[in-house]
Amino acid sequence: ETGVTQTPRHLVMGMTNKKSLKCEQHLGHNAMYWYKQSAKKPLELMFVYNFKEQTENNSVPSRFSPECPNSSHLFLHLHTLQPEDSALYLCASSQQNSHGPNTEAFFGQGTRLTVV
Amino acid sequence: GQQLNQSPQSMFIQEGEDVSMNCTSSSIFNTWLWYKQEPGEGPVLLIALYKAGELTSNGRLTAQFGITRKDSFLNISASIPSDVGIYFCAGPRISGTYKYIFGTGTRLKVLA
């Protein structure tokens, strides 16, 4: 079983649909992240959750709504998306401590989202 | 803010050749991470570096944490076709919240 699991792997949705992406980490980490990766662009950080609290929202449009019910699960709720939102959405987790910055981040396999 | 410049942007090499790529920053990092991403997949951690000057190997991969803490290098020896992918450097932001800075990636293609 991989450390970070994302479902679904592929998703095609219409602009009026509502869908959710799910991420689950089995590493006992306390921080989780959503990244967007568009073709030929660097990874874009979207949201960061630490101990279930959202600590960063990187100016993401409100049509993306994250939810972190516990430290092992992270969701990204999608509604009224645009075709330019089509991308690979990656979840990651890491362990934070009170003494300093992060250690390694581990990624899921991603959800390939296509908005039609 | 902290940014990571990665070079080269892309490389085409023959199977069996050695590969070198690097990552530089205008500010210091306490940790350097190197990832590989294959098409349609998430990045996979290859090597993590924690100390300036540290040299770490993982099979045919060797990475070094620059002494100035502003750069890192990744070398791949005797490349094989499955080395194809995009290689990213990354590091945690020194101050503030829990955010990783990623380089723009080096796209590697290996010709058999």
Interface residues (C-beta under 8 A of the other chain):
Chain A: V4 Q6 A31 Y33 P42 L43 L45 V48 N50 T55 E56 L88 L90 A92 S94 Q96 G100 P101 N102 T103 E104 A105 F106 F107 G108 Q109 G110 R112
Chain B: N30 T31 L33 Y35 G40 E41 G42 P43 V44 L45 A48 F88 A90 P92 R93 I94 T97 Y98 K99 Y100 F102 G103 T104 G105
